[in-house]
């Protein structure tokens, strides 16, 4: 979803009274090194192979910025969850922003429950329904839209 330009693909959005949770999922293994301020993170595999990838916090921040503009809602409503598979271990992972969480998939339920039970309500049921209806039209992209997004990502990279 973007204005008249290229599209962006958001893995998952959860709308709750405590806010809008935006999830970016990574199916990586090995050791993961990164922090909030670095453009790229590193995946280190057995045998010494290393791969760099774009900071998923920044990636999700772009998603949130687009949602913010589209929904005309302030940033205080959004929570960013970066989810990695259980097959990876975080090394030197520094995240200081309270609205951003980086975790393995096996602790996701616990973290969501914690936030749902501890954060103040920010959205009414009326606002939740309005957001849901506004985003609903983007939820199930057709095959042509998905392929256009994949092609655009290949072209950019």
C-alpha positions, 0 to 999 in steps of 0.5 A: 500500500502506497499512494500512487507510487510503488507498493509495500507489503506488510506481513501482519497488522493487529488492531487492538484498543492498546494500539496498532501492532505491525509485524515484520517476520524474518525466517533466518537462522544462525546468529543475528547481529544488529541494532536500531541505528545500523542500516544493515544487520548481519546473519552469521552461519556455521562455517563462517558464512555471513550475510548482511540484510536491511535493518528490519526495524527500519523496514517496519518503520517505513511500513508504519509511516505509510500506515500513519499517513494513510490512516491519518493517525499519530505515531504513538498508536503504533507498536513495531514487532520484529519476529525471527524464527526460533532457529536464530540467536541474537548477539549484540542486539540493541533496541532502546525504543519502547515501541519496538520489540525484536524477538524470536517467534516462541516468545511472541504470544507472551509479548503480545499478552504483556502489551495487551494487558499493560498498555493503556487503551488508545483506540475506541471500538469505533476507531478500531472498526474504522481502521479495520474497514479502511485497511480491509480492501488491501488485505488480500492482494491478487496474484498480479499485485503480489507479482508487481510487488516482487518485481519492484523489489527485484528492480530496486535491489 
